[in-house]
Amino acid sequence: MTVESTAARSKQPRRSSSKRTSSPKKKAAAKKPAGDPGLVQLLTPEGERVEHPDYAIDLTADELRGLYRDMVLTRAFDAEGVTLQRQGELGLWPSLLGQEAAQVGSARAMRDDDYAFPTYREHGVAWVRGVPPENLLGMFRGVNNGGWDPNSNNFHLYTIVIGSQALHATGYAMGITKDGADSSVIAYFGDGASSQGDVAESFTFAAVYNAPVVFFCQNNQWAISEPTEKQSRVPLYRRADGFGFPGVRVDGNDVLACLAVTRAALEHTRSGQGPMLVEAYTYRMGAHTTSDDPTRYREDEERKGWEAKDPILRLRTYLENEGLADEDFFASLEEESTALGKRVREAIRTMENPDEMAMFENIYADGHALVDEERAAYAAYQASFAEEGN
């Protein structure tokens, strides 16, 4: 699967460019997308570099190519996850297709000592934080409960319970202020989770205790089958107003804007100014998970409209037009994507199956009669297959 499978690649003539991207000649005046004056954008869907008065960013060609590489490899890995689930190798897979810029941009804004609390879809953040992709697959195969030490990468285990990681992040942020650290915390959640009481409670605690936490909401427009307009009468970033801290909406398909806004938000929190809410306005181009059928609740035309805003094609167009990457770079990245796919396929198929009876252990410290009964019933069920010669 190529990195351009979700939209047709745009072809435009190249222009010469300096090594850095901050030349005034190459940047248009500050623009704001029609219909949403509050959206921060630094790279338009057409690959045009623009400026924002409050969120400046200046990246080298190497840094821009690095962001592109992160997004391409994240998408390649994600596609393998979907395929492996369809082949029966995984029990479930939540695709991030379309959300690569929000995740990679925000993750690249973090310092090594900052800490991330993800949901179950932050494969791009995991990639940037150095978590091996095989560990993510192991969890969805059922061979581990996460598979990595959170403190090794300052990236917490995936959280399946909707919204609870916002409270975990807030508590952690309150704790590091007691330790005198100047690091910050990011809590990732979706538009659906923004309606959960856990998220509202975390907003309250973070505001009252001035906790250094960035609440990063990836608004991908759909909470499974529920559209955002049925969850909130105001844009999600404005919910921060009621809790007494700032909120901002960023183009979630613009990796440069996501990087700039998150970097500023992290600095805001670590400088003692309290929490901040970032709403990355993006779109889930795939299903909620592989058990979901999005054709039952949304039209194909909606997705096609968002494909034109594809975060990877947007940055590629910019790199090509500015002469910041050549065909050798893109060809090499395709080879790297293919190698990554092969690596994760081999890893998943050589993972040992977990002990089937392990799920009954460590439920109660002193045991429980009902658990013992369930264990015995399940053991008898498994034994029945052996008796039948299966």
Secondary structure, 3 states (H helix, E strand, C coil): CCCCCCCCCCCCCCCCCCCECCCHHHCECCCCCCCCCCEECCECCCCCEECCCCCCCCCEHHHHHHHHHHHHHHHHHHHHHHHHHHCCCCCCCCCCCCCHHHHHHHHHCCCCCCEEECCCCCHHHHHHCCCCHHHHHHHHHCCCCCCCCHHHHCECCCCCCCCHHHHHHHHHHHHHHHCCCCCCEEEEEECCHHHCHHHHHHHHHHHHCCCCEEEEEEECCEECCEEHHHCCCCCHHHHHHHHCCCEEEEECCCHHHHHHHHHHHHHHHHHHHCCEEEEEECCCCCCCCCCCCHHHCCCHHHHHHHHCCCHHHHHHHHHHHCCCCCHHHHHHHHHHHHHHHHHHHHHHHCCCCCCCCHHHCCCCCCCCHHHHHHHHHHHHHHHHHHHCCC
